[in-house]
Amino acid sequence: MKTDIEIAQEAKLLPLEKVAKKIGIQKDELEYYGANKAKLNIHTKREGKGKLILVTSTNPTPYGEGKTTMSIGIADALWRLKKKTLVTLREPSLGPVFGMKGGATGGGYAQVVPMEDINLHFTGDIHAITACNNLLCAAIDNHLFQGNELAIDPKTIRFPRAMDMNDRSLRNITIGQGKNNFEREDSFVITVASEIMAIFCLAKDLDDLKKRLGNILIAYNQKGSPVYAKDLKIAGALTLLLKDAIKPNLVQTLEGNPAIIHGGPFANIAHGCNSMIATKLSLSLADYVVTEAGFGSDLGAEKFLDLKCQLGNLKPDAIVVNVTIRSMKHNGYCPKEELGEEHLDYLEKGIENLDVHIENMKKICNHVIVCINHFYKDTKKEINFVKKHVEQLGVPVEVSKAFEKGGKGSIDLVKKILSLLEEESTFQPIYQLSDSTTTKIEKVAKEIYRAKEVIYSEDAKESLRKIEKLGVQNLPVCIAKTQYSLSDDPKKLGHPKDFAVTVRDVKLCSGAGFIVAYMGSIMTMPGLSKTPAYEKMDIDRKGIITGLF
């Protein structure tokens, strides 16, 4: 069996100019980054209004269950049915690429290409975000060194440094050691969990980007008043670093269809959606836009629907809940070494996890369909069991073989999606922006996670009190928790019951325009696994890369 990278390297790519013409983009609207990548002028927007298809999933195994693969397969299938379509995705972070997951550009015959470039640096957007983040950090410490005119209380500084790599040793550090320096405790987050990334992905345009960057709450002064990035007179400089990054990136699928990839926040510790600019641009260019939200529907989809849709005045026309037989058996506590074997008992137990995700998405949108992402080890008995179970819930379900057959393998699924789109969808967020912060947190925890109780630590209570004093209102919440469980405990698989979740801290991201609630032991700087993906990667003297996935 060929690896993903071997399939991608054998692909015959269309000239990007031809790919762009499929969605009405002219050559002079492309800014090329090599032969097969280009940025789109952000003024390219047209007057169209496409249908928005969101791909989400159940709680995943540690290896990913193929939402990106499925999104690409659906888009390619729509093109096979003569539908003008764009698949709009997030940019891969180098952390997971070199960590546990490897590449993040789809799989098999449903990939975006050039996969090596997209996975490794791409057009430099995430590096620009890293530089922007760390310029602000340098400015804060320089201000302290130069006399601290703003009377910043160093103990209240809550804007961490960033790098796009898994490095647990940087979670807690001491900076400023040495003569004439201002020594203090600090930390790093992975770039895709930074507020700069969130701002980048929620900004409407360059002016809005600059305003949001200036509104970042960096600390409090000695009198307890807030200090913002704009007080350092740095908003313009921060924006300069993102002037090219803010333009969405155009590439293609293996089948030569257009794909826009832009922004890359994680969904477990950030809001998990591609940029607002890319989504709205795509909706103006295509009749159908396929996008995915990170991890399970309790994380990425909930944030896409409650946060991104409410802030951006968007509405999903259909939600695809992607699931694998493997993930359901995993959620039924099937041992890792037996996941590839037929086990209806584990499947029957683990399918409760799928039930919760279906019910949750139906609370928000009436157009929900389940996609069984087919793996070669799946048996007919297992597939039929899941199909029958889902049909009894009154929800359409279809198997997709996008990994094996590309767009051709998703035709039946897409026909069912199109039948759903014949009628207007309904959209009802879990909470209203006018709700209090604690009400929003508790609605998500109880209605989506199915928690019995929400417990707040003293640190969280104090943070909430500070935020309330600032008078900020109508902000959505972004809950950071484990992706592996509906609860805040990664070991509680399937459909845990009678559990409480603990909010250990709360942070106002005033530039991004939301409030982050940290649950359980979730970390904003991941670590590498015992056997990282980078151990299998290499490049030869001809420049041929192996082991990326």
URNOR-V438210 format. One record per run of one state. SS is the DSSP state (hx for helix, st for strand, lp for the rest). FROM is the first residue (numbers start at 1). TO is the last residue. If there is no record, write none. Layout:
SS,FROM,TO  SS,FROM,TO
//
This chain:
lp,1,3  hx,4,10  lp,11,15  hx,16,21  lp,22,26  hx,27,29  st,30,32  lp,33,37  st,38,40  lp,41,50  st,51,57  lp,58,66  hx,67,80  lp,81,84  st,85,89  lp,90,93  hx,94,98  lp,99,105  st,106,107  lp,108,109  st,110,113  lp,114,114  hx,115,119  lp,120,124  hx,125,145  lp,146,151  st,152,152  lp,153,153  hx,154,156  lp,157,160  st,161,163  lp,164,167  hx,168,170  lp,171,172  st,173,175  lp,176,183  st,184,186  lp,187,187  st,188,190  hx,191,193  lp,194,194  hx,195,202  lp,203,205  hx,206,214  lp,215,216  st,217,221  lp,222,225  st,226,228  hx,229,232  lp,233,234  hx,235,241  lp,242,248  st,249,253  lp,254,257  st,258,261  lp,262,275  hx,276,285  lp,286,287  st,288,292  lp,293,296  hx,297,312  lp,313,317  st,318,323  lp,324,324  hx,325,331  lp,332,335  hx,336,338  lp,339,343  hx,344,364  st,365,365  lp,366,367  st,368,373  lp,374,379  hx,380,392  lp,393,395  st,396,400  lp,401,401  hx,402,420  lp,421,426  st,427,427  lp,428,436  hx,437,448  lp,449,452  st,453,456  lp,457,457  hx,458,469  lp,470,475  st,476,480  lp,481,499  st,500,509  lp,510,513  st,514,519  lp,520,532  hx,533,536  lp,537,537  st,538,539  lp,540,544  st,545,546  lp,547,549
//
